[in-house]
C-alpha cells in the first residue's frame, strides 16, 4: 500500500491520463472506420463557433470525390463548389459550420 499521499495522487493521475489517452485513440480509430464505411456522410468535428475555410472545403471535396474543383464560392450559409469528375460537372454544397457535404 502506498503511504505517502503525493505518491498516491501521482499514481491516480497517471492512471487517469493513460485511460484518457486510450479512449482518445479508440475514438480516433472509430472515426477512421466510419470514414471508410460512409465517406459521403462524414463530417469533420468542428466546434460551434468555428467555420471551416473555403480552402478546407475545397480540399475535403477533392479528397472525397476524386474530382477537380472548377469553381468555389462562399454563399454565406454554405459553400458552393463546381466539381469535374468523370467528364461530368456536379454542384456540391458544403455546410461551413458542420463540414457536411451535400451533392445536388
C-alpha positions, -999 to 999 in steps of 0.1 A, spaced: 0 0 0 13 35 -9 17 55 23 27 89 10 -3 109 -2 16 126 -31 27 92 -45 -9 80 -43 -20 112 -61 7 108 -88 -4 72 -94 -41 81 -97 -32 109 -121 -10 86 -142 -38 60 -145 -64 87 -154 -40 100 -181 -35 66 -196 -72 59 -196 -79 92 -214 -52 85 -239 -65 50 -248 -101 63 -250 -90 91 -274 -71 66 -295 -102 43 -297 -124 73 -307 -100 82 -335 -99 46 -348 -138 46 -347 -139 78 -367 -114 64 -393 -136 33 -397 -167 55 -401 -150 75 -428 -142 42 -447 -177 29 -444 -196 62 -450 -173 86 -468 -201 108 -482 -217 112 -449 -186 120 -429 -184 155 -414 -153 165 -396 -158 176 -359 -160 213 -358 -167 235 -328 -199 255 -329 -181 288 -330 -157 278 -359 -164 277 -396 -142 257 -420 -125 278 -445 -133 277 -482 -98 262 -488 -106 234 -463 -139 228 -480 -122 226 -514 -95 201 -501 -122 179 -484 -144 178 -516 -114 170 -538 -103 142 -514 -138 127 -511 -149 130 -547 -116 125 -565 -127 153 -588 -112 187 -598 -128 218 -583 -136 242 -612 -152 270 -591 -158 276 -554 -179 304 -538 -189 314 -503 -227 318 -504 -229 329 -467 -246 299 -452 -229 274 -474 -200 269 -499 -210 261 -535 -184 241 -555 -184 230 -591 -166 197 -594 -155 179 -626 -154 142 -623 -156 115 -650 -165 141 -676 -194 154 -656 -197 187 -637 -215 184 -604 -226 211 -579 -215 203 -543 -227 222 -513 -207 223 -481 -220 234 -447 -193 257 -433 -204 250 -397 -205 212 -398 -184 205 -428 -211 182 -441 -211 177 -479 -243 176 -500 -245 168 -537 -271 183 -560 
